[in-house]
Protein backbone atom coordinates (compact mmCIF):
# COMPACT_ATOMS: atom_id res chain seq x y z
CA UNK A 1 0.00 0.00 0.00
CA UNK A 2 1.95 3.03 -1.26
CA UNK A 3 0.49 5.53 1.12
CA UNK A 4 3.44 7.41 2.57
CA UNK A 5 4.90 10.53 1.03
CA UNK A 6 8.49 11.62 0.69
CA UNK A 7 9.70 13.39 3.81
CA UNK A 8 10.68 17.00 3.34
CA UNK A 9 13.75 18.34 5.10
CA UNK A 10 12.81 19.73 8.50
CA UNK A 11 13.85 23.25 9.37
CA UNK A 12 13.63 25.64 12.29
CA UNK A 13 10.74 28.11 12.04
CA UNK A 14 9.88 31.06 14.26
CA UNK A 15 6.10 31.00 14.60
CA UNK A 16 3.87 33.62 16.16
CA UNK A 17 1.04 32.44 18.40
CA UNK A 18 -2.20 34.02 17.18
CA UNK A 19 -4.55 31.89 19.24
CA UNK A 20 -4.29 29.45 22.15
CA UNK A 21 -7.24 28.37 24.23
CA UNK A 22 -9.52 25.53 25.35
CA UNK A 23 -11.51 23.69 22.67
CA UNK A 24 -12.92 20.81 24.77
CA UNK A 25 -12.30 19.48 28.27
CA UNK A 26 -8.54 19.10 28.58
CA UNK A 27 -7.96 19.91 24.89
CA UNK A 28 -6.53 23.19 23.58
CA UNK A 29 -6.24 24.68 20.10
CA UNK A 30 -2.97 26.44 19.24
CA UNK A 31 -2.95 28.60 16.12
CA UNK A 32 0.39 29.84 14.80
CA UNK A 33 1.34 32.19 11.99
CA UNK A 34 3.95 30.16 10.13
CA UNK A 35 4.20 31.12 6.47
CA UNK A 36 6.95 28.74 5.36
CA UNK A 37 5.92 25.87 7.60
CA UNK A 38 2.30 25.99 6.48
CA UNK A 39 3.41 25.52 2.87
CA UNK A 40 5.75 22.63 3.69
CA UNK A 41 3.56 20.54 6.03
CA UNK A 42 1.42 17.61 4.89
CA UNK A 43 -1.36 15.93 6.90
CA UNK A 44 0.06 13.23 9.16
CA UNK A 45 3.40 14.90 9.66
CA UNK A 46 4.26 16.49 13.01
CA UNK A 47 6.20 19.42 14.44
CA UNK A 48 8.53 19.72 17.44
CA UNK A 49 7.74 22.75 19.56
CA UNK A 50 10.12 24.46 22.00
CA UNK A 51 7.80 25.35 24.88
CA UNK A 52 8.95 28.29 27.04
CA UNK A 53 8.65 28.50 30.80
CA UNK A 54 11.23 25.99 32.09
CA UNK A 55 14.87 26.35 31.07
CA UNK A 56 15.66 22.86 32.43
CA UNK A 57 13.42 21.25 29.81
CA UNK A 58 15.66 21.07 26.74
CA UNK A 59 13.54 18.66 24.69
CA UNK A 60 10.89 19.91 22.32
CA UNK A 61 7.31 18.63 22.42
CA UNK A 62 6.22 16.63 19.33
CA UNK A 63 2.69 17.54 18.24
CA UNK A 64 0.47 16.58 15.32
CA UNK A 65 -1.21 19.22 13.20
CA UNK A 66 -4.99 19.38 13.06
CA UNK A 67 -5.12 22.11 10.43
CA UNK A 68 -2.83 23.45 7.71
CA UNK A 69 -3.91 26.71 6.05
CA UNK A 70 -1.16 27.76 3.61
CA UNK A 71 -3.30 30.50 2.02
CA UNK A 72 -3.51 32.17 5.42
CA UNK A 73 0.00 31.18 6.52
CA UNK A 74 -1.42 29.37 9.56
CA UNK A 75 -0.82 26.05 11.28
CA UNK A 76 -3.28 24.68 13.85
CA UNK A 77 -2.38 22.20 16.59
CA UNK A 78 -5.01 20.56 18.77
CA UNK A 79 -3.37 19.08 21.86
CA UNK A 80 -4.32 17.46 25.15
CA UNK A 81 -2.87 18.82 28.37
CA UNK A 82 -1.26 15.67 29.80
CA UNK A 83 2.07 16.75 31.29
CA UNK A 84 4.25 19.68 32.22
CA UNK A 85 5.18 20.52 28.62
CA UNK A 86 1.62 20.74 27.34
CA UNK A 87 0.55 22.50 30.55
CA UNK A 88 3.12 25.21 29.90
CA UNK A 89 2.08 25.33 26.27
CA UNK A 90 -1.53 25.95 27.30
CA UNK A 91 -0.33 29.04 29.19
CA UNK A 92 1.56 30.59 26.26
CA UNK A 93 -0.10 33.93 25.42
CA UNK A 94 -0.97 35.32 22.00
CA UNK A 95 1.95 37.19 20.46
CA UNK A 96 4.59 34.76 21.73
CA UNK A 97 7.21 33.55 19.24
CA UNK A 98 7.77 29.79 19.34
CA UNK A 99 10.70 27.90 17.85
CA UNK A 100 9.22 25.05 15.85
CA UNK A 101 11.06 22.29 13.97
CA UNK A 102 9.20 20.82 11.00
CA UNK A 103 7.90 19.29 8.91
CA UNK A 104 8.87 16.04 10.64
CA UNK A 105 8.22 12.48 9.54
CA UNK A 106 6.00 10.99 6.84
CA UNK A 107 2.36 11.89 6.31
CA UNK A 108 -0.67 9.88 5.22
CA UNK A 109 0.09 10.08 1.51
CA UNK A 110 -2.37 9.89 -1.42
CA UNK A 111 -5.71 8.15 -0.84
CA UNK A 112 -7.83 6.58 -3.56
CA UNK A 113 -11.37 5.30 -3.13
CA UNK A 114 -13.53 5.69 -0.05
CA UNK A 115 -11.66 5.96 3.25
CA UNK A 116 -12.66 5.14 6.80
CA UNK A 117 -11.01 7.44 9.35
CA UNK A 118 -10.81 6.19 12.95
CA UNK A 119 -9.65 8.25 15.91
CA UNK A 120 -9.62 8.01 19.68
CA UNK A 121 -9.10 10.97 22.00
CA UNK A 122 -6.59 13.55 20.78
CA UNK A 123 -5.61 11.05 18.07
CA UNK A 124 -8.34 12.88 16.20
CA UNK A 125 -5.90 15.73 15.42
CA UNK A 126 -4.02 14.15 12.46
CA UNK A 127 -7.24 12.44 11.37
CA UNK A 128 -9.08 15.77 11.16
CA UNK A 129 -6.14 17.28 9.27
CA UNK A 130 -6.35 14.46 6.70
CA UNK A 131 -10.15 14.75 6.52
CA UNK A 132 -9.81 18.38 5.55
CA UNK A 133 -7.48 17.42 2.70
CA UNK A 134 -9.78 14.61 1.54
CA UNK A 135 -12.71 17.00 1.53
CA UNK A 136 -10.84 19.51 -0.63
CA UNK A 137 -9.76 16.74 -3.03
CA UNK A 138 -13.25 15.29 -3.24
CA UNK A 139 -12.29 11.91 -1.76
CA UNK A 140 -15.28 10.32 0.04
CA UNK A 141 -14.84 9.24 3.65
CA UNK A 142 -16.65 8.25 6.83
CA UNK A 143 -15.31 8.55 10.36
CA UNK A 144 -15.45 6.66 13.66
CA UNK A 145 -14.60 8.91 16.61
CA UNK A 146 -14.12 7.91 20.23
CA UNK A 147 -13.65 9.81 23.49
CA UNK A 148 -13.95 9.24 27.22
CA UNK A 149 -17.06 11.41 27.48
CA UNK A 150 -19.10 14.03 25.64
CA UNK A 151 -17.13 16.77 27.42
CA UNK A 152 -13.84 15.38 26.07
CA UNK A 153 -15.14 14.71 22.59
CA UNK A 154 -13.25 16.68 19.97
CA UNK A 155 -13.33 16.52 16.17
CA UNK A 156 -16.94 15.59 15.40
CA UNK A 157 -17.91 19.01 14.04
CA UNK A 158 -14.62 19.40 12.14
CA UNK A 159 -15.07 16.02 10.44
CA UNK A 160 -18.61 16.89 9.43
CA UNK A 161 -17.52 20.25 8.04
CA UNK A 162 -14.73 18.55 6.10
CA UNK A 163 -17.33 16.50 4.24
CA UNK A 164 -17.66 13.18 6.08
CA UNK A 165 -20.52 11.09 4.77
CA UNK A 166 -21.08 9.72 8.28
CA UNK A 167 -19.46 10.37 11.65
CA UNK A 168 -20.20 7.62 14.17
CA UNK A 169 -19.31 8.67 17.73
CA UNK A 170 -18.59 6.38 20.67
CA UNK A 171 -17.90 7.42 24.26
CA UNK A 172 -16.69 5.27 27.14
CA UNK A 173 -19.54 6.41 29.39
CA UNK A 174 -22.22 6.59 26.71
CA UNK A 175 -22.75 10.34 27.21
CA UNK A 176 -22.50 10.91 23.44
CA UNK A 177 -23.12 8.54 20.56
CA UNK A 178 -22.94 4.82 21.27
CA UNK A 179 -21.57 3.44 24.53
CA UNK A 180 -18.16 1.88 23.96
CA UNK A 181 -14.85 2.50 22.27
CA UNK A 182 -14.05 3.82 18.79
CA UNK A 183 -13.37 0.21 17.80
CA UNK A 184 -17.09 -0.54 18.11
CA UNK A 185 -17.93 2.41 15.86
CA UNK A 186 -15.27 1.34 13.37
CA UNK A 187 -16.54 -2.24 13.34
CA UNK A 188 -20.08 -1.08 12.57
CA UNK A 189 -18.93 1.11 9.71
CA UNK A 190 -16.60 -1.55 8.27
CA UNK A 191 -19.51 -3.98 8.23
CA UNK A 192 -21.20 -1.75 5.65
CA UNK A 193 -18.31 -2.34 3.25
CA UNK A 194 -17.12 -0.19 0.38
CA UNK A 195 -13.92 1.13 1.93
CA UNK A 196 -10.59 1.10 0.12
CA UNK A 197 -8.49 1.93 3.19
CA UNK A 198 -8.61 2.66 6.91
CA UNK A 199 -6.63 5.44 8.59
CA UNK A 200 -6.32 5.34 12.38
CA UNK A 201 -4.74 7.31 15.21
CA UNK A 202 -5.23 7.05 18.95
CA UNK A 203 -4.14 4.92 21.92
CA UNK A 204 -2.03 1.87 21.04
CA UNK A 205 -4.75 -0.69 21.97
CA UNK A 206 -7.23 1.12 19.72
CA UNK A 207 -4.88 1.10 16.74
CA UNK A 208 -3.99 -2.56 17.26
CA UNK A 209 -7.67 -3.49 17.42
CA UNK A 210 -8.58 -1.43 14.36
CA UNK A 211 -5.67 -2.95 12.45
CA UNK A 212 -7.12 -6.37 13.28
CA UNK A 213 -10.62 -5.36 12.17
CA UNK A 214 -9.31 -3.95 8.91
CA UNK A 215 -7.26 -7.09 8.30
CA UNK A 216 -10.31 -9.32 8.79
CA UNK A 217 -12.27 -7.11 6.39
CA UNK A 218 -9.46 -7.27 3.83
CA UNK A 219 -9.01 -3.50 3.87
CA UNK A 220 -5.49 -1.94 3.98
CA UNK A 221 -4.87 0.10 7.12
CA UNK A 222 -2.52 2.93 8.03
CA UNK A 223 -1.78 3.93 11.61
CA UNK A 224 -0.16 7.05 13.02
CA UNK A 225 1.92 5.78 15.94
CA UNK A 226 2.82 7.60 19.11
CA UNK A 227 6.25 7.10 20.67
CA UNK A 228 8.59 9.10 22.90
CA UNK A 229 10.17 11.12 20.08
CA UNK A 230 12.81 12.82 22.20
CA UNK A 231 14.85 14.44 19.42
CA UNK A 232 12.60 14.22 16.36
CA UNK A 233 15.37 13.54 13.86
CA UNK A 234 16.44 9.94 14.46
CA UNK A 235 19.47 10.45 16.69
CA UNK A 236 18.30 9.28 20.12
CA UNK A 237 16.63 5.96 19.18
CA UNK A 238 13.95 6.37 21.87
CA UNK A 239 11.05 6.05 19.42
CA UNK A 240 11.88 2.71 17.79
CA UNK A 241 9.02 0.70 16.28
CA UNK A 242 9.24 -3.08 15.93
CA UNK A 243 8.23 -4.28 12.47
CA UNK A 244 7.59 -7.77 11.16
CA UNK A 245 10.68 -9.76 10.26
CA UNK A 246 12.62 -8.42 13.23
CA UNK A 247 13.13 -5.02 11.68
CA UNK A 248 13.33 -1.79 13.66
CA UNK A 249 12.16 1.59 12.42
CA UNK A 250 12.31 5.12 13.80
CA UNK A 251 8.87 6.57 14.48
CA UNK A 252 10.05 10.14 13.96
CA UNK A 253 11.86 9.48 10.68
CA UNK A 254 10.20 6.40 9.12
CA UNK A 255 6.77 7.27 10.57
CA UNK A 256 4.75 8.34 12.36
CA UNK A 257 2.47 6.81 9.68
CA UNK A 258 3.03 3.08 9.12
CA UNK A 259 1.28 0.30 7.25
CA UNK A 260 -0.52 -1.47 10.10
CA UNK A 261 0.27 -4.90 8.65
CA UNK A 262 4.00 -4.24 9.14
CA UNK A 263 3.77 -3.26 12.83
CA UNK A 264 4.41 -5.79 15.59
CA UNK A 265 1.55 -5.06 17.96
Buried (B, 14 or more C-beta within 10 A) or exposed (E): EEBBBEBBEBEEBEBBBBEBEEBBBBBBBBBBBBBBBBEBBBBBBBBBBBBBEEEEBEBBBBBBBBBBEBEEBBBBBBBBBEEEBBEBBBBBEEEBEBBBBBBBBBBBBEBEEBBBBBBBBBBBBBBBBBBBBBBEEEBBBBBBBBBBBBBBBBBBEBBBEBBBEBBBBBBBEEBBBBEBBBBBBBBBBBEEEEBBBBBBBBBEEBBBBBBBBBBEBEBBBBBBBBBEBBBBBBEBEBBBBEBEEEEEBBBBBBBBBBBBBBBEE
